[in-house]
Amino acid sequence: MAVLQKNYHDDYENLFGVFAKKDRKEVKNFYSSIEKVKFKIGIWNAANFSIMRLVLLFIFVVVLFIAIDMNEFTTGNIYAIVAYLWTFMSSVEYLPELMESRVAIRDISHRIKANE
């Protein structure tokens, strides 16, 4: 992921130079390069999101089976557990986006330090 973000920011650093040349082929190559990197980042995010959903589904099912097998649990208790898990799952689904943002910020901060 860090390499993809680096490539993405490398391309954007060349943005002004590409348009200053006023060459259509170079502009097309620039956008093709950006598109390839964004596509790879999208694939990475989709994989992260899918894996996260599968893990959360597994946790959800395991907790439900444990809660159902306990003798003194009522329907209200099971609902409370499910509601808590659902809140947890909806919060955790943003982790792949946060990870991408963290990597992008780290890459940008390295670039700023290198220019100083």
Secondary structure as GFF3:
##gff-version 3
##sequence-region A 1 116
A	DSSP	alpha_helix	2	13	.	.	.	ID=ss1
A	DSSP	alpha_helix	15	21	.	.	.	ID=ss2
A	DSSP	alpha_helix	24	69	.	.	.	ID=ss3
A	DSSP	alpha_helix	75	92	.	.	.	ID=ss4
A	DSSP	alpha_helix	95	115	.	.	.	ID=ss5
###
